[in-house]
Amino acid sequence: MPTVLVPLAQGCEELEAVTIIDLLRRAKITVVTAGLDENPVKASRGVVLIPDTTLDKAIQQDFDMIVLPGGLPGADNLNNDPRIHPLLKKMHQQGKYTAAICAAPKVLAHAGLLANKSATSYPGVLEHMNIPQLQFIAAPVIKDGSVITSRGPGTAIDFALELIATLVGSEIRDQVESALVR
């Protein structure tokens, strides 16, 4: 089964984080949540999340995908963490998937992963950044090669379902979606 790393930063968007974790686990994908330190994560609306491990421990493992929840200041905290950009670049160089939602696509941009790509984000996050050859598309989810981006809390289910389809196929994706009774 594929393995996915979801780094959880203080101030992340809880609806996005929990939706990603929950739906991927429903698809029997191994999800490891990792805090940037050993503390519980207080999300943007005050929900407290308890990560499975720390990022220092998690980066010793191999993952098929890394998914960055958005929210502020969560996306900024991910962007400012000295371990995140090298991790994203390493995964990208290995042909593994990098994904981000809401404000977190800017972390992919700062790591240099959105040049010559199509991507989306929360309104106003990417449009004014000077990203070479970025084609910004205001769609719920954009997949361009091994990079997957999404708009925000309202697109979290669609985003998670795309991650499932990418990792384990459309049949499992459809089974998970059907059980959600959308």
N, C-alpha and C positions, 0 to 999 in steps of 0.2 A: 504494500500500500504506500502511496506517496506520503511524504512528510512535509509539513508547512510550518514555518516560523512566523509568529505574530508578535513583534515587539510591542510592548505596552508602555507608553510614556505617560508621565503625569500630565493630566489635562487632555487625554485622548477623548475622542467622541465615543461614548459608551455604546450607543445604538449600533454604530458601525462595527466596533470591536466584537461585541457579543454576537451580532448577526453573523459575522464572518466565522467566528469560532464555532458557534452552534451549528450552522448549516454544513460546514465542512465536516464536522464530527458526525452529523447525521448521515453523511455520505461515506462514513467509515474511513475518512482520511485522518491520519495522525497529525494533530495540531499541538504544537508546543508554544505556549505563551511565555514570554520572557520580559521581565521588568528590567529597566535600565539599571536598577540597583536592587537591594533586597527588601525594599519597603512595599507595602500594598500601594496600588495605583489609584489615586483619586482622580476620576474622570471629570470631564468638563461640566457635567451637571451634578457632581457630587457623589455619584455611585462609586463605591470602592470595589476594585477588582483585585483579586489575589492571583498573581502570575504563577505558572507552574514552576518556573525557575528564574534565574538571572540571565541576562544577556551574555555575561562572561562565560557561564557554564554552557549555554545553548550554542554559542558559536564554535564549540568544540565538536559539534555534530554536523552531519551533512543533511541538507534539506533540498527538496525539489522546488520549493517556492518560498519567497518571503512576501508577506502581505503587511502593508503599513496602514493602520487605521488613521483617519484624519482627526479633525478637531483642533481647536486652539486652546491652550498653547501646546497641545500634544505634538502636532506636526513640527512645530519649531523646536521642541525638545528632542525629537528624533533627529532633525536636521543638524542640531548643534552637538549631538553625541559623536565623539570622535571614532566610534566603532561602526557606525551605521553606513557611511559612504563607502569605506573599504569593503564591507560585507556585501553591499549592493553591487559594487563593481566586480567583485570576485564571482558572485553568483551569475551575473550577466556574462562575464567572460567564459564561464563554464556552460553557458547555454541554458541556464536554469531560469525560472520565471521570477520576475519582480512585479509586484502589484501594489497599487496605492489608491486610496479613495479620499475625496473631499479636499482638504488642504495638503494632504501628504504627497500628491504628485510633485509638489515643489521639491521634496526631498530627492525624488528620482531625478528631477531637473538639475539640482545642485550637484548630484553625483555624476552628471553627464550622460544620463541614460535616455533622455528625451530628444536629443539632437537627431534630426532626420526621421522623426516618428510622428504618428498621429496620436493624440492624447486628449483627455478631458480632465476636468477638475471642478471644484467648487467655483462658482462665478467670481472672477477677479483674481484668482490665484495664479494661473499660468499666462493669461492673455497678455500681460504687460512685462513679462520676463523676457530677456533677450536670449532666447533659445534658438540656436541655428536650425533653420529648416523645420521648425515645429509646425505641424498642422493641427491647430486647436479645433476640436469638434465638440459642440455642445450637445452631446448624446449621453444617455445614461451610463453606458459602458463602452470603452474602446479597447480593442485588443490589436496590438501591432507587434507581430512577432512574439517575443517572449516578455513583452511589457503590456500590462493590463492596468487601465485606469478607470475611475468612476467619479461621479459628480458629488455625492454627499449622502446624508442619512436616508433620504428618500429613495436612493438607488441601491442601498446596501444589499437588499435581497437579490436584485438582478446581478449585482457584482459578485456576490457569493455563489450564485448559480453558475455564472460564467467561469469562476475559478474551479468549480466542481466539474463542469464540462471539459475544461482544459486538462484537468488532472486525471479524471477517471471516465470521461465520456458522457455523451448525451443521454444514454439510457439511465444512468445513475442520477444525472441531473434532473431528468424528468420525474423519476421516482421521488426524489427529495421535494421537488416543486409540488407534485401532486399531493403529498402528505401535508403540505402547508395550507391547502384549501384556499388558493388564491383566486 
